[in-house]
Amino acid sequence: MQLEFENIMPSNLLPYDGTVNYHPNAFSLEEVNHYFSCLSNEIQWQQDVVTLFGKTYITERKVAWYAEKSFVYRYSGQSKVALAFSKTLIDVKSRVEKLTGSHYDACLLNFYHHGSEGMGWHSDNEKSILSYSSIASVSLGAERKFNFKHKINGEKLSLLLESGSVLDMSKQTQEYWLHALPKSKKIHGARINLTFRKMADSCEISPV
């Protein structure tokens, strides 16, 4: 069974095993345009390198990893050392924290040039992320469909992530649900996605 959410969103999109709150108008059109332009030019974007089943792939999608400290983020066989938060990222983070009531100290950014770039099923459940903490996803640019799938019974849910929206995933969500950003050849616009998260102190690089 797959549920589709439109327009009016319940306080929690998930029927069980987690909490996901959607805020469709967190940023105005003017703010979206401003932040999209700043982040496009200020962030040190790099093509992502992913290792799956012993093979290494370089994605068209670009990524960046920023934080308050020198956190190391390990996923898909790769390790990234965080760059220092920029003023723009701090501004966006502050807005998101007021909206969700959570504190974040790191941010993984994705730059999708068009709908042919997406993200397969996964959970943000790395040990370096504080368990059961909020992960807030900010969408700037092209609207994209976003899917959830329960890890045990396979139940699916989907919603449209609008430009200027914030999706707040917390509690057991990463433990029980997968999520994905499906590809679509119908989408030609670019999208910047910021996922703010709270890291465990153990993943900080120790000074030499």
Sequence and secondary structure as in RCSB ss.txt:
>XXXX:A:sequence
MQLEFENIMPSNLLPYDGTVNYHPNAFSLEEVNHYFSCLSNEIQWQQDVVTLFGKTYITERKVAWYAEKSFVYRY
SGQSKVALAFSKTLIDVKSRVEKLTGSHYDACLLNFYHHGSEGMGWHSDNEKSILSYSSIASVSLGAERKFNFKH
KINGEKLSLLLESGSVLDMSKQTQEYWLHALPKSKKIHGARINLTFRKMADSCEISPV
>XXXX:A:secstr
 EEE  SS  S   SSSSEEEEETTSS HHHHHHHHHHHHHHS  EEEEEEETTEEEEEEEEEEEEESS BEEEE
TTEEEE EE  HHHHHHHHHHHHHHS    EEEEEEE STT  EEEE    TTB TT  EEEEEEES EEEEEEE
TTT  EEEEEE TT EEEEETTHHHHEEEEE   TT  S EEEEEEE B GGGB    
